[in-house]
Amino acid sequence: MKIQIQLVVVALLIILFIKSFSQTQSGAFTVTGAGYSTSVVTDYQCVGLNPANLGWKRNNHLMNIGFGETGVSIYSEPLKRALVNDLFNTNKKFSETERQEAVTNFTDAKLQMEASVSGIGLSFQDDKIGGFGFTIRERMMWDSNLNEESADILFNGYNASYFDTLVVDFESGDTVGISYNPKMVTELFEGTRLEVLWFREYNFSYGRSIINRNNFSIYGGVGFKYIEGYSVFNYTYKNGTLKAFSALNPTIGVEYDASSPSKIDNNDYQAVGTGWGLDFGLSVLLFKNLRVAVSLTDFGKINWDGNVYKGEGALLSDIETGGIDNYNIFELQETLSADDMKWGEWEGLENKETELPMNFRAGASYLLKNKFEFGTELYLPMNEVAGAYDKVIVGLGTRISPVKWFRVSAGVVSGGATGTNIPMGISFFPFNNESFSWELGVAVKDITTYFSQDKPTVSYAMGLLRFSFGSLDKEKRFEDNNDSMMID
């Protein structure tokens, strides 16, 4: 009866949470709501964050497995919270007033989206041989900031104020906007940035104890990832310098004027690049309650060898599109159509190598009486590439487990050019015993978004199928169970 009551409560709260929070953030759902992760995530969830944490267990179980853990986060300066869903609405058609509002809203306004879907994650952790973790994860990042001219042309097309005259091509019947005082795109689009990165990683990591004393333990770990690149688009004009590169999945359907030796002559869903990456981590446990950790992740490269193009500066003298007629600028076929939008001249390449968005993390956490955990985090981007954050991010928060089957988390996170956020999350353990546990939960990156309209961060992180099983003898329980937020 007790278990039945718990399951009913879990189901009701999950339904309420999912109704309230309909978008997500990437990362482990168990710590998204706390605002810190480097020192506390373990088993397969630490793969890609800090592989050293595979050297210790969150409970007495040998194996962990999870399916379909998802995170999405959208930070929107252009649109208020009530309009964020319109970013995915392809059926909406602008009125003339809404089209002009779109230009105003998107001028010098940051739009950032990140998504992560873990198809499967699994780990095996043994005190003597160490821990092994493996994940398959899809990652997608979008970051854009348009100046007034690029926003005007994107939404208004040939009706933008830049074009002097409209003419009709009698052969095709298409309307063409012409400027009789054309400018170089490097001048016209100064300050414009549009970056997209989409790839899948297969990450195998190993971590183990290096030094293990009563009040002092050190763990080290390394991860290797094989990467399939599915799309990249990096288009930045800054201080008169053009940085433009593209390798898009054939399914997107963007066609360029120029040919390319790497052009793919089909519309199949396929990788357009491959690469590798490395993760390194180090964790320290002091007095069985204090953890300190650092990690360097996404050190690596992708070699793009399909549909590869390099952008060049050119005069923008004419355009053949009426602009996009809704807020869905994520529709890359419309947004990035080189034939119509005239972002510049494009030259085909055989291949192009880019770095992964490398980052450094440092964190610490303190566990009090197995029920209260307090932590802090520092995230530092190490390079300026597509998919990287703009600035340093810092966070602090707490996770509280008042009863065996429930945990709540909350924190404060600031930086990354997205302001200050208040993350929150809840997790449930319908089953949690010596031989088996089932964890499910949801979290949001910023709870204040749902009480304010301006500059929202609409997000959610969710996992419903996270399990651990396979117990050791009680006499060999790792670190006397003083190190886990899981309550046995």
Summary of the structure (lengths in Angstrom):
residues: 488
radius of gyration: 24.6
end to end distance: 19.6
largest distance: 86.0
contacts: 1796
relative contact order: 0.20
helix: 18%
strand: 49%
